[in-house]
């Protein structure tokens, strides 16, 4: 499970770095470049947050299913 989070964080960091470098190397005025960086940063942060919560929700669902299965098996022996 931790490896999955590390991979997702690595991918998000790579995307963010690529977007920022692409924006910095574009021939625009400084103020426009800063706006682009700000926008891209917020966009990427939102995507990472949404992905994190999606996987967290899946992990919680899996945990609940596992707890239910354990209770059912315990009731069979109990």
mmCIF file of the N, C-alpha and C atoms, coordinates in Angstrom:
data_MODEL
# 
_entry.id   MODEL 
# 
loop_
_atom_site.group_PDB 
_atom_site.id 
_atom_site.type_symbol 
_atom_site.label_atom_id 
_atom_site.label_alt_id 
_atom_site.label_comp_id 
_atom_site.label_asym_id 
_atom_site.label_entity_id 
_atom_site.label_seq_id 
_atom_site.pdbx_PDB_ins_code 
_atom_site.Cartn_x 
_atom_site.Cartn_y 
_atom_site.Cartn_z 
_atom_site.occupancy 
_atom_site.B_iso_or_equiv 
_atom_site.pdbx_formal_charge 
_atom_site.auth_seq_id 
_atom_site.auth_comp_id 
_atom_site.auth_asym_id 
_atom_site.auth_atom_id 
_atom_site.pdbx_PDB_model_num 
ATOM 1   N N  . UNK A 1 1  ? 0.833   -1.191  0.000   1.00 0.00 ? 1  UNK A N  1 
ATOM 2   C CA . UNK A 1 1  ? 0.000   0.000   0.000   1.00 0.00 ? 1  UNK A CA 1 
ATOM 3   C C  . UNK A 1 1  ? 0.876   1.252   0.000   1.00 0.00 ? 1  UNK A C  1 
ATOM 4   N N  . UNK A 1 2  ? 1.946   1.239   0.784   1.00 0.00 ? 2  UNK A N  1 
ATOM 5   C CA . UNK A 1 2  ? 2.820   2.418   0.831   1.00 0.00 ? 2  UNK A CA 1 
ATOM 6   C C  . UNK A 1 2  ? 3.521   2.649   -0.496  1.00 0.00 ? 2  UNK A C  1 
ATOM 7   N N  . UNK A 1 3  ? 3.865   1.556   -1.178  1.00 0.00 ? 3  UNK A N  1 
ATOM 8   C CA . UNK A 1 3  ? 4.519   1.702   -2.477  1.00 0.00 ? 3  UNK A CA 1 
ATOM 9   C C  . UNK A 1 3  ? 3.605   2.390   -3.479  1.00 0.00 ? 3  UNK A C  1 
ATOM 10  N N  . UNK A 1 4  ? 2.322   2.109   -3.401  1.00 0.00 ? 4  UNK A N  1 
ATOM 11  C CA . UNK A 1 4  ? 1.367   2.749   -4.296  1.00 0.00 ? 4  UNK A CA 1 
ATOM 12  C C  . UNK A 1 4  ? 1.353   4.254   -4.079  1.00 0.00 ? 4  UNK A C  1 
ATOM 13  N N  . UNK A 1 5  ? 1.339   4.673   -2.806  1.00 0.00 ? 5  UNK A N  1 
ATOM 14  C CA . UNK A 1 5  ? 1.352   6.102   -2.507  1.00 0.00 ? 5  UNK A CA 1 
ATOM 15  C C  . UNK A 1 5  ? 2.650   6.751   -2.980  1.00 0.00 ? 5  UNK A C  1 
ATOM 16  N N  . UNK A 1 6  ? 3.766   6.053   -2.809  1.00 0.00 ? 6  UNK A N  1 
ATOM 17  C CA . UNK A 1 6  ? 5.047   6.596   -3.267  1.00 0.00 ? 6  UNK A CA 1 
ATOM 18  C C  . UNK A 1 6  ? 5.053   6.763   -4.781  1.00 0.00 ? 6  UNK A C  1 
ATOM 19  N N  . UNK A 1 7  ? 4.494   5.793   -5.471  1.00 0.00 ? 7  UNK A N  1 
ATOM 20  C CA . UNK A 1 7  ? 4.432   5.873   -6.930  1.00 0.00 ? 7  UNK A CA 1 
ATOM 21  C C  . UNK A 1 7  ? 3.548   7.032   -7.360  1.00 0.00 ? 7  UNK A C  1 
ATOM 22  N N  . UNK A 1 8  ? 2.375   7.172   -6.718  1.00 0.00 ? 8  UNK A N  1 
ATOM 23  C CA . UNK A 1 8  ? 1.469   8.276   -7.064  1.00 0.00 ? 8  UNK A CA 1 
ATOM 24  C C  . UNK A 1 8  ? 2.113   9.628   -6.791  1.00 0.00 ? 8  UNK A C  1 
ATOM 25  N N  . UNK A 1 9  ? 2.808   9.740   -5.677  1.00 0.00 ? 9  UNK A N  1 
ATOM 26  C CA . UNK A 1 9  ? 3.480   11.001  -5.351  1.00 0.00 ? 9  UNK A CA 1 
ATOM 27  C C  . UNK A 1 9  ? 4.586   11.286  -6.361  1.00 0.00 ? 9  UNK A C  1 
ATOM 28  N N  . UNK A 1 10 ? 5.317   10.252  -6.754  1.00 0.00 ? 10 UNK A N  1 
ATOM 29  C CA . UNK A 1 10 ? 6.377   10.419  -7.749  1.00 0.00 ? 10 UNK A CA 1 
ATOM 30  C C  . UNK A 1 10 ? 5.835   10.868  -9.092  1.00 0.00 ? 10 UNK A C  1 
ATOM 31  N N  . UNK A 1 11 ? 4.729   10.266  -9.502  1.00 0.00 ? 11 UNK A N  1 
ATOM 32  C CA . UNK A 1 11 ? 4.114   10.642  -10.775 1.00 0.00 ? 11 UNK A CA 1 
ATOM 33  C C  . UNK A 1 11 ? 3.622   12.084  -10.717 1.00 0.00 ? 11 UNK A C  1 
ATOM 34  N N  . UNK A 1 12 ? 2.961   12.428  -9.613  1.00 0.00 ? 12 UNK A N  1 
ATOM 35  C CA . UNK A 1 12 ? 2.453   13.800  -9.470  1.00 0.00 ? 12 UNK A CA 1 
ATOM 36  C C  . UNK A 1 12 ? 3.597   14.807  -9.463  1.00 0.00 ? 12 UNK A C  1 
ATOM 37  N N  . UNK A 1 13 ? 4.681   14.471  -8.779  1.00 0.00 ? 13 UNK A N  1 
ATOM 38  C CA . UNK A 1 13 ? 5.835   15.378  -8.734  1.00 0.00 ? 13 UNK A CA 1 
ATOM 39  C C  . UNK A 1 13 ? 6.447   15.542  -10.127 1.00 0.00 ? 13 UNK A C  1 
ATOM 40  N N  . UNK A 1 14 ? 6.519   14.456  -10.880 1.00 0.00 ? 14 UNK A N  1 
ATOM 41  C CA . UNK A 1 14 ? 7.055   14.531  -12.242 1.00 0.00 ? 14 UNK A CA 1 
ATOM 42  C C  . UNK A 1 14 ? 6.189   15.386  -13.154 1.00 0.00 ? 14 UNK A C  1 
ATOM 43  N N  . UNK A 1 15 ? 4.892   15.222  -13.032 1.00 0.00 ? 15 UNK A N  1 
ATOM 44  C CA . UNK A 1 15 ? 3.970   16.035  -13.833 1.00 0.00 ? 15 UNK A CA 1 
ATOM 45  C C  . UNK A 1 15 ? 4.103   17.506  -13.458 1.00 0.00 ? 15 UNK A C  1 
ATOM 46  N N  . UNK A 1 16 ? 4.173   17.765  -12.153 1.00 0.00 ? 16 UNK A N  1 
ATOM 47  C CA . UNK A 1 16 ? 4.295   19.151  -11.691 1.00 0.00 ? 16 UNK A CA 1 
ATOM 48  C C  . UNK A 1 16 ? 5.595   19.773  -12.185 1.00 0.00 ? 16 UNK A C  1 
ATOM 49  N N  . UNK A 1 17 ? 6.680   19.038  -12.056 1.00 0.00 ? 17 UNK A N  1 
ATOM 50  C CA . UNK A 1 17 ? 7.972   19.562  -12.504 1.00 0.00 ? 17 UNK A CA 1 
ATOM 51  C C  . UNK A 1 17 ? 7.959   19.836  -14.007 1.00 0.00 ? 17 UNK A C  1 
ATOM 52  N N  . UNK A 1 18 ? 7.389   18.929  -14.778 1.00 0.00 ? 18 UNK A N  1 
ATOM 53  C CA . UNK A 1 18 ? 7.311   19.126  -16.226 1.00 0.00 ? 18 UNK A CA 1 
ATOM 54  C C  . UNK A 1 18 ? 6.467   20.335  -16.601 1.00 0.00 ? 18 UNK A C  1 
ATOM 55  N N  . UNK A 1 19 ? 5.340   20.502  -15.909 1.00 0.00 ? 19 UNK A N  1 
ATOM 56  C CA . UNK A 1 19 ? 4.468   21.645  -16.205 1.00 0.00 ? 19 UNK A CA 1 
ATOM 57  C C  . UNK A 1 19 ? 5.154   22.965  -15.855 1.00 0.00 ? 19 UNK A C  1 
ATOM 58  N N  . UNK A 1 20 ? 5.813   22.982  -14.715 1.00 0.00 ? 20 UNK A N  1 
ATOM 59  C CA . UNK A 1 20 ? 6.497   24.213  -14.294 1.00 0.00 ? 20 UNK A CA 1 
ATOM 60  C C  . UNK A 1 20 ? 7.661   24.533  -15.221 1.00 0.00 ? 20 UNK A C  1 
ATOM 61  N N  . UNK A 1 21 ? 8.463   23.540  -15.563 1.00 0.00 ? 21 UNK A N  1 
ATOM 62  C CA . UNK A 1 21 ? 9.592   23.792  -16.469 1.00 0.00 ? 21 UNK A CA 1 
ATOM 63  C C  . UNK A 1 21 ? 9.097   24.239  -17.845 1.00 0.00 ? 21 UNK A C  1 
ATOM 64  N N  . UNK A 1 22 ? 8.048   23.604  -18.326 1.00 0.00 ? 22 UNK A N  1 
ATOM 65  C CA . UNK A 1 22 ? 7.499   24.011  -19.620 1.00 0.00 ? 22 UNK A CA 1 
ATOM 66  C C  . UNK A 1 22 ? 7.018   25.448  -19.606 1.00 0.00 ? 22 UNK A C  1 
ATOM 67  N N  . UNK A 1 23 ? 6.407   25.836  -18.497 1.00 0.00 ? 23 UNK A N  1 
ATOM 68  C CA . UNK A 1 23 ? 5.919   27.207  -18.368 1.00 0.00 ? 23 UNK A CA 1 
ATOM 69  C C  . UNK A 1 23 ? 7.076   28.190  -18.247 1.00 0.00 ? 23 UNK A C  1 
ATOM 70  N N  . UNK A 1 24 ? 8.083   27.819  -17.473 1.00 0.00 ? 24 UNK A N  1 
ATOM 71  C CA . UNK A 1 24 ? 9.231   28.716  -17.287 1.00 0.00 ? 24 UNK A CA 1 
ATOM 72  C C  . UNK A 1 24 ? 10.012  28.929  -18.579 1.00 0.00 ? 24 UNK A C  1 
ATOM 73  N N  . UNK A 1 25 ? 10.070  27.916  -19.418 1.00 0.00 ? 25 UNK A N  1 
ATOM 74  C CA . UNK A 1 25 ? 10.849  28.021  -20.652 1.00 0.00 ? 25 UNK A CA 1 
ATOM 75  C C  . UNK A 1 25 ? 10.060  28.645  -21.800 1.00 0.00 ? 25 UNK A C  1 
ATOM 76  N N  . UNK A 1 26 ? 8.784   28.862  -21.605 1.00 0.00 ? 26 UNK A N  1 
ATOM 77  C CA . UNK A 1 26 ? 7.958   29.493  -22.640 1.00 0.00 ? 26 UNK A CA 1 
ATOM 78  C C  . UNK A 1 26 ? 8.282   30.987  -22.717 1.00 0.00 ? 26 UNK A C  1 
ATOM 79  N N  . UNK A 1 27 ? 8.280   31.557  -23.910 1.00 0.00 ? 27 UNK A N  1 
ATOM 80  C CA . UNK A 1 27 ? 8.627   32.972  -24.061 1.00 0.00 ? 27 UNK A CA 1 
ATOM 81  C C  . UNK A 1 27 ? 7.434   33.900  -23.757 1.00 0.00 ? 27 UNK A C  1 
ATOM 82  N N  . UNK A 1 28 ? 7.150   34.091  -22.474 1.00 0.00 ? 28 UNK A N  1 
ATOM 83  C CA . UNK A 1 28 ? 6.068   34.969  -22.042 1.00 0.00 ? 28 UNK A CA 1 
ATOM 84  C C  . UNK A 1 28 ? 6.598   36.012  -21.072 1.00 0.00 ? 28 UNK A C  1 
ATOM 85  N N  . UNK A 1 29 ? 5.765   37.016  -20.796 1.00 0.00 ? 29 UNK A N  1 
ATOM 86  C CA . UNK A 1 29 ? 6.115   38.009  -19.787 1.00 0.00 ? 29 UNK A CA 1 
ATOM 87  C C  . UNK A 1 29 ? 6.133   37.330  -18.414 1.00 0.00 ? 29 UNK A C  1 
ATOM 88  N N  . UNK A 1 30 ? 6.882   37.916  -17.489 1.00 0.00 ? 30 UNK A N  1 
ATOM 89  C CA . UNK A 1 30 ? 7.008   37.354  -16.150 1.00 0.00 ? 30 UNK A CA 1 
ATOM 90  C C  . UNK A 1 30 ? 5.687   37.223  -15.412 1.00 0.00 ? 30 UNK A C  1 
ATOM 91  N N  . UNK A 1 31 ? 4.852   38.250  -15.506 1.00 0.00 ? 31 UNK A N  1 
ATOM 92  C CA . UNK A 1 31 ? 3.565   38.203  -14.787 1.00 0.00 ? 31 UNK A CA 1 
ATOM 93  C C  . UNK A 1 31 ? 2.671   37.093  -15.339 1.00 0.00 ? 31 UNK A C  1 
ATOM 94  N N  . UNK A 1 32 ? 2.694   36.937  -16.642 1.00 0.00 ? 32 UNK A N  1 
ATOM 95  C CA . UNK A 1 32 ? 1.881   35.880  -17.250 1.00 0.00 ? 32 UNK A CA 1 
ATOM 96  C C  . UNK A 1 32 ? 2.432   34.501  -16.877 1.00 0.00 ? 32 UNK A C  1 
ATOM 97  N N  . UNK A 1 33 ? 3.737   34.374  -16.846 1.00 0.00 ? 33 UNK A N  1 
ATOM 98  C CA . UNK A 1 33 ? 4.360   33.111  -16.458 1.00 0.00 ? 33 UNK A CA 1 
ATOM 99  C C  . UNK A 1 33 ? 4.008   32.755  -15.021 1.00 0.00 ? 33 UNK A C  1 
ATOM 100 N N  . UNK A 1 34 ? 4.041   33.745  -14.131 1.00 0.00 ? 34 UNK A N  1 
ATOM 101 C CA . UNK A 1 34 ? 3.689   33.479  -12.726 1.00 0.00 ? 34 UNK A CA 1 
ATOM 102 C C  . UNK A 1 34 ? 2.234   33.035  -12.606 1.00 0.00 ? 34 UNK A C  1 
ATOM 103 N N  . UNK A 1 35 ? 1.349   33.640  -13.356 1.00 0.00 ? 35 UNK A N  1 
ATOM 104 C CA . UNK A 1 35 ? -0.067  33.235  -13.339 1.00 0.00 ? 35 UNK A CA 1 
ATOM 105 C C  . UNK A 1 35 ? -0.215  31.790  -13.820 1.00 0.00 ? 35 UNK A C  1 
ATOM 106 N N  . UNK A 1 36 ? 0.513   31.449  -14.885 1.00 0.00 ? 36 UNK A N  1 
ATOM 107 C CA . UNK A 1 36 ? 0.447   30.085  -15.410 1.00 0.00 ? 36 UNK A CA 1 
ATOM 108 C C  . UNK A 1 36 ? 0.949   29.073  -14.378 1.00 0.00 ? 36 UNK A C  1 
ATOM 109 N N  . UNK A 1 37 ? 2.065   29.410  -13.728 1.00 0.00 ? 37 UNK A N  1 
ATOM 110 C CA . UNK A 1 37 ? 2.620   28.514  -12.711 1.00 0.00 ? 37 UNK A CA 1 
ATOM 111 C C  . UNK A 1 37 ? 1.626   28.346  -11.565 1.00 0.00 ? 37 UNK A C  1 
ATOM 112 N N  . UNK A 1 38 ? 1.046   29.434  -11.124 1.00 0.00 ? 38 UNK A N  1 
ATOM 113 C CA . UNK A 1 38 ? 0.068   29.383  -10.041 1.00 0.00 ? 38 UNK A CA 1 
ATOM 114 C C  . UNK A 1 38 ? -1.119  28.505  -10.439 1.00 0.00 ? 38 UNK A C  1 
ATOM 115 N N  . UNK A 1 39 ? -1.633  28.713  -11.635 1.00 0.00 ? 39 UNK A N  1 
ATOM 116 C CA . UNK A 1 39 ? -2.775  27.932  -12.114 1.00 0.00 ? 39 UNK A CA 1 
ATOM 117 C C  . UNK A 1 39 ? -2.424  26.449  -12.206 1.00 0.00 ? 39 UNK A C  1 
ATOM 118 N N  . UNK A 1 40 ? -1.297  26.150  -12.828 1.00 0.00 ? 40 UNK A N  1 
ATOM 119 C CA . UNK A 1 40 ? -0.890  24.750  -12.983 1.00 0.00 ? 40 UNK A CA 1 
ATOM 120 C C  . UNK A 1 40 ? -0.658  24.093  -11.621 1.00 0.00 ? 40 UNK A C  1 
ATOM 121 N N  . UNK A 1 41 ? -0.053  24.831  -10.706 1.00 0.00 ? 41 UNK A N  1 
ATOM 122 C CA . UNK A 1 41 ? 0.187   24.284  -9.371  1.00 0.00 ? 41 UNK A CA 1 
ATOM 123 C C  . UNK A 1 41 ? -1.101  23.943  -8.658  1.00 0.00 ? 41 UNK A C  1 
ATOM 124 N N  . UNK A 1 42 ? -2.069  24.818  -8.741  1.00 0.00 ? 42 UNK A N  1 
ATOM 125 C CA . UNK A 1 42 ? -3.371  24.548  -8.100  1.00 0.00 ? 42 UNK A CA 1 
ATOM 126 C C  . UNK A 1 42 ? -4.081  23.380  -8.777  1.00 0.00 ? 42 UNK A C  1 
ATOM 127 N N  . UNK A 1 43 ? -3.993  23.334  -10.084 1.00 0.00 ? 43 UNK A N  1 
ATOM 128 C CA . UNK A 1 43 ? -4.638  22.257  -10.838 1.00 0.00 ? 43 UNK A CA 1 
ATOM 129 C C  . UNK A 1 43 ? -4.035  20.901  -10.451 1.00 0.00 ? 43 UNK A C  1 
ATOM 130 N N  . UNK A 1 44 ? -2.729  20.833  -10.389 1.00 0.00 ? 44 UNK A N  1 
ATOM 131 C CA . UNK A 1 44 ? -2.055  19.585  -10.039 1.00 0.00 ? 44 UNK A CA 1 
ATOM 132 C C  . UNK A 1 44 ? -2.339  19.211  -8.591  1.00 0.00 ? 44 UNK A C  1 
ATOM 133 N N  . UNK A 1 45 ? -2.331  20.190  -7.700  1.00 0.00 ? 45 UNK A N  1 
ATOM 134 C CA . UNK A 1 45 ? -2.632  19.918  -6.289  1.00 0.00 ? 45 UNK A CA 1 
ATOM 135 C C  . UNK A 1 45 ? -4.042  19.345  -6.143  1.00 0.00 ? 45 UNK A C  1 
ATOM 136 N N  . UNK A 1 46 ? -4.986  19.885  -6.877  1.00 0.00 ? 46 UNK A N  1 
ATOM 137 C CA . UNK A 1 46 ? -6.359  19.368  -6.828  1.00 0.00 ? 46 UNK A CA 1 
ATOM 138 C C  . UNK A 1 46 ? -6.424  17.936  -7.344  1.00 0.00 ? 46 UNK A C  1 
ATOM 139 N N  . UNK A 1 47 ? -5.715  17.659  -8.423  1.00 0.00 ? 47 UNK A N  1 
ATOM 140 C CA . UNK A 1 47 ? -5.711  16.312  -8.983  1.00 0.00 ? 47 UNK A CA 1 
ATOM 141 C C  . UNK A 1 47 ? -5.091  15.321  -8.012  1.00 0.00 ? 47 UNK A C  1 
ATOM 142 N N  . UNK A 1 48 ? -3.984  15.703  -7.378  1.00 0.00 ? 48 UNK A N  1 
ATOM 143 C CA . UNK A 1 48 ? -3.331  14.828  -6.407  1.00 0.00 ? 48 UNK A CA 1 
ATOM 144 C C  . UNK A 1 48 ? -4.250  14.588  -5.215  1.00 0.00 ? 48 UNK A C  1 
ATOM 145 N N  . UNK A 1 49 ? -4.885  15.651  -4.740  1.00 0.00 ? 49 UNK A N  1 
ATOM 146 C CA . UNK A 1 49 ? -5.791  15.522  -3.600  1.00 0.00 ? 49 UNK A CA 1 
ATOM 147 C C  . UNK A 1 49 ? -6.952  14.592  -3.937  1.00 0.00 ? 49 UNK A C  1 
ATOM 148 N N  . UNK A 1 50 ? -7.540  14.764  -5.117  1.00 0.00 ? 50 UNK A N  1 
ATOM 149 C CA . UNK A 1 50 ? -8.655  13.906  -5.530  1.00 0.00 ? 50 UNK A CA 1 
ATOM 150 C C  . UNK A 1 50 ? -8.228  12.444  -5.645  1.00 0.00 ? 50 UNK A C  1 
ATOM 151 N N  . UNK A 1 51 ? -7.060  12.224  -6.221  1.00 0.00 ? 51 UNK A N  1 
ATOM 152 C CA . UNK A 1 51 ? -6.551  10.860  -6.355  1.00 0.00 ? 51 UNK A CA 1 
ATOM 153 C C  . UNK A 1 51 ? -6.290  10.247  -4.990  1.00 0.00 ? 51 UNK A C  1 
ATOM 154 N N  . UNK A 1 52 ? -5.693  11.025  -4.084  1.00 0.00 ? 52 UNK A N  1 
ATOM 155 C CA . UNK A 1 52 ? -5.415  10.531  -2.733  1.00 0.00 ? 52 UNK A CA 1 
ATOM 156 C C  . UNK A 1 52 ? -6.705  10.129  -2.034  1.00 0.00 ? 52 UNK A C  1 
ATOM 157 N N  . UNK A 1 53 ? -7.717  10.983  -2.090  1.00 0.00 ? 53 UNK A N  1 
ATOM 158 C CA . UNK A 1 53 ? -8.971  10.676  -1.408  1.00 0.00 ? 53 UNK A CA 1 
ATOM 159 C C  . UNK A 1 53 ? -9.678  9.478   -2.041  1.00 0.00 ? 53 UNK A C  1 
ATOM 160 N N  . UNK A 1 54 ? -9.543  9.330   -3.353  1.00 0.00 ? 54 UNK A N  1 
ATOM 161 C CA . UNK A 1 54 ? -10.148 8.185   -4.022  1.00 0.00 ? 54 UNK A CA 1 
ATOM 162 C C  . UNK A 1 54 ? -9.518  6.887   -3.517  1.00 0.00 ? 54 UNK A C  1 
ATOM 163 N N  . UNK A 1 55 ? -8.188  6.848   -3.438  1.00 0.00 ? 55 UNK A N  1 
ATOM 164 C CA . UNK A 1 55 ? -7.514  5.646   -2.962  1.00 0.00 ? 55 UNK A CA 1 
ATOM 165 C C  . UNK A 1 55 ? -7.728  5.437   -1.470  1.00 0.00 ? 55 UNK A C  1 
ATOM 166 N N  . UNK A 1 56 ? -7.829  6.513   -0.718  1.00 0.00 ? 56 UNK A N  1 
ATOM 167 C CA . UNK A 1 56 ? -8.106  6.390   0.711   1.00 0.00 ? 56 UNK A CA 1 
ATOM 168 C C  . UNK A 1 56 ? -9.486  5.776   0.915   1.00 0.00 ? 56 UNK A C  1 
ATOM 169 N N  . UNK A 1 57 ? -10.452 6.207   0.125   1.00 0.00 ? 57 UNK A N  1 
ATOM 170 C CA . UNK A 1 57 ? -11.804 5.669   0.203   1.00 0.00 ? 57 UNK A CA 1 
ATOM 171 C C  . UNK A 1 57 ? -11.821 4.182   -0.154  1.00 0.00 ? 57 UNK A C  1 
ATOM 172 N N  . UNK A 1 58 ? -11.079 3.814   -1.184  1.00 0.00 ? 58 UNK A N  1 
ATOM 173 C CA . UNK A 1 58 ? -10.997 2.403   -1.566  1.00 0.00 ? 58 UNK A CA 1 
ATOM 174 C C  . UNK A 1 58 ? -10.363 1.579   -0.452  1.00 0.00 ? 58 UNK A C  1 
ATOM 175 N N  . UNK A 1 59 ? -9.329  2.123   0.183   1.00 0.00 ? 59 UNK A N  1 
ATOM 176 C CA . UNK A 1 59 ? -8.667  1.416   1.283   1.00 0.00 ? 59 UNK A CA 1 
ATOM 177 C C  . UNK A 1 59 ? -9.619  1.242   2.459   1.00 0.00 ? 59 UNK A C  1 
ATOM 178 N N  . UNK A 1 60 ? -10.407 2.261   2.763   1.00 0.00 ? 60 UNK A N  1 
ATOM 179 C CA . UNK A 1 60 ? -11.382 2.149   3.848   1.00 0.00 ? 60 UNK A CA 1 
ATOM 180 C C  . UNK A 1 60 ? -12.453 1.113   3.522   1.00 0.00 ? 60 UNK A C  1 
ATOM 181 N N  . UNK A 1 61 ? -12.906 1.079   2.284   1.00 0.00 ? 61 UNK A N  1 
ATOM 182 C CA . UNK A 1 61 ? -13.890 0.069   1.878   1.00 0.00 ? 61 UNK A CA 1 
ATOM 183 C C  . UNK A 1 61 ? -13.316 -1.338  2.023   1.00 0.00 ? 61 UNK A C  1 
ATOM 184 N N  . UNK A 1 62 ? -12.068 -1.509  1.613   1.00 0.00 ? 62 UNK A N  1 
ATOM 185 C CA . UNK A 1 62 ? -11.406 -2.800  1.736   1.00 0.00 ? 62 UNK A CA 1 
ATOM 186 C C  . UNK A 1 62 ? -11.270 -3.197  3.205   1.00 0.00 ? 62 UNK A C  1 
ATOM 187 N N  . UNK A 1 63 ? -10.919 -2.234  4.044   1.00 0.00 ? 63 UNK A N  1 
ATOM 188 C CA . UNK A 1 63 ? -10.792 -2.491  5.483   1.00 0.00 ? 63 UNK A CA 1 
ATOM 189 C C  . UNK A 1 63 ? -12.121 -2.945  6.068   1.00 0.00 ? 63 UNK A C  1 
ATOM 190 N N  . UNK A 1 64 ? -13.204 -2.270  5.705   1.00 0.00 ? 64 UNK A N  1 
ATOM 191 C CA . UNK A 1 64 ? -14.529 -2.645  6.212   1.00 0.00 ? 64 UNK A CA 1 
ATOM 192 C C  . UNK A 1 64 ? -14.933 -4.031  5.735   1.00 0.00 ? 64 UNK A C  1 
ATOM 193 N N  . UNK A 1 65 ? -14.650 -4.340  4.470   1.00 0.00 ? 65 UNK A N  1 
ATOM 194 C CA . UNK A 1 65 ? -14.963 -5.675  3.948   1.00 0.00 ? 65 UNK A CA 1 
ATOM 195 C C  . UNK A 1 65 ? -14.175 -6.747  4.692   1.00 0.00 ? 65 UNK A C  1 
ATOM 196 N N  . UNK A 1 66 ? -12.915 -6.475  4.964   1.00 0.00 ? 66 UNK A N  1 
ATOM 197 C CA . UNK A 1 66 ? -12.066 -7.425  5.683   1.00 0.00 ? 66 UNK A CA 1 
ATOM 198 C C  . UNK A 1 66 ? -12.564 -7.612  7.112   1.00 0.00 ? 66 UNK A C  1 
ATOM 199 N N  . UNK A 1 67 ? -12.938 -6.530  7.772   1.00 0.00 ? 67 UNK A N  1 
ATOM 200 C CA . UNK A 1 67 ? -13.465 -6.634  9.131   1.00 0.00 ? 67 UNK A CA 1 
ATOM 201 C C  . UNK A 1 67 ? -14.750 -7.459  9.152   1.00 0.00 ? 67 UNK A C  1 
ATOM 202 N N  . UNK A 1 68 ? -15.615 -7.263  8.185   1.00 0.00 ? 68 UNK A N  1 
ATOM 203 C CA . UNK A 1 68 ? -16.862 -8.015  8.106   1.00 0.00 ? 68 UNK A CA 1 
ATOM 204 C C  . UNK A 1 68 ? -16.582 -9.492  7.894   1.00 0.00 ? 68 UNK A C  1 
ATOM 205 N N  . UNK A 1 69 ? -15.637 -9.807  7.025   1.00 0.00 ? 69 UNK A N  1 
ATOM 206 C CA . UNK A 1 69 ? -15.292 -11.205 6.765   1.00 0.00 ? 69 UNK A CA 1 
ATOM 207 C C  . UNK A 1 69 ? -14.728 -11.872 8.018   1.00 0.00 ? 69 UNK A C  1 
ATOM 208 N N  . UNK A 1 70 ? -13.905 -11.143 8.765   1.00 0.00 ? 70 UNK A N  1 
ATOM 209 C CA . UNK A 1 70 ? -13.336 -11.690 10.001  1.00 0.00 ? 70 UNK A CA 1 
ATOM 210 C C  . UNK A 1 70 ? -14.444 -11.931 11.022  1.00 0.00 ? 70 UNK A C  1 
ATOM 211 N N  . UNK A 1 71 ? -15.384 -11.018 11.153  1.00 0.00 ? 71 UNK A N  1 
ATOM 212 C CA . UNK A 1 71 ? -16.503 -11.196 12.085  1.00 0.00 ? 71 UNK A CA 1 
ATOM 213 C C  . UNK A 1 71 ? -17.330 -12.415 11.706  1.00 0.00 ? 71 UNK A C  1 
ATOM 214 N N  . UNK A 1 72 ? -17.569 -12.593 10.427  1.00 0.00 ? 72 UNK A N  1 
ATOM 215 C CA . UNK A 1 72 ? -18.349 -13.744 9.974   1.00 0.00 ? 72 UNK A CA 1 
ATOM 216 C C  . UNK A 1 72 ? -17.638 -15.058 10.281  1.00 0.00 ? 72 UNK A C  1 
ATOM 217 N N  . UNK A 1 73 ? -16.336 -15.109 10.049  1.00 0.00 ? 73 UNK A N  1 
ATOM 218 C CA . UNK A 1 73 ? -15.557 -16.326 10.355  1.00 0.00 ? 73 UNK A CA 1 
ATOM 219 C C  . UNK A 1 73 ? -15.524 -16.561 11.857  1.00 0.00 ? 73 UNK A C  1 
ATOM 220 N N  . UNK A 1 74 ? -15.400 -15.516 12.642  1.00 0.00 ? 74 UNK A N  1 
ATOM 221 C CA . UNK A 1 74 ? -15.367 -15.656 14.102  1.00 0.00 ? 74 UNK A CA 1 
ATOM 222 C C  . UNK A 1 74 ? -16.707 -16.182 14.608  1.00 0.00 ? 74 UNK A C  1 
ATOM 223 N N  . UNK A 1 75 ? -17.787 -15.743 13.987  1.00 0.00 ? 75 UNK A N  1 
ATOM 224 C CA . UNK A 1 75 ? -19.117 -16.212 14.395  1.00 0.00 ? 75 UNK A CA 1 
ATOM 225 C C  . UNK A 1 75 ? -19.286 -17.699 14.078  1.00 0.00 ? 75 UNK A C  1 
ATOM 226 N N  . UNK A 1 76 ? -18.663 -18.182 13.039  1.00 0.00 ? 76 UNK A N  1 
ATOM 227 C CA . UNK A 1 76 ? -18.744 -19.597 12.690  1.00 0.00 ? 76 UNK A CA 1 
ATOM 228 C C  . UNK A 1 76 ? -18.062 -20.471 13.745  1.00 0.00 ? 76 UNK A C  1 
ATOM 229 N N  . UNK A 1 77 ? -16.987 -19.972 14.338  1.00 0.00 ? 77 UNK A N  1 
ATOM 230 C CA . UNK A 1 77 ? -16.242 -20.736 15.329  1.00 0.00 ? 77 UNK A CA 1 
ATOM 231 C C  . UNK A 1 77 ? -16.707 -20.478 16.760  1.00 0.00 ? 77 UNK A C  1 
ATOM 232 N N  . UNK A 1 78 ? -17.478 -19.413 16.953  1.00 0.00 ? 78 UNK A N  1 
ATOM 233 C CA . UNK A 1 78 ? -17.777 -18.909 18.254  1.00 0.00 ? 78 UNK A CA 1 
ATOM 234 C C  . UNK A 1 78 ? -18.903 -19.423 19.001  1.00 0.00 ? 78 UNK A C  1 
# 
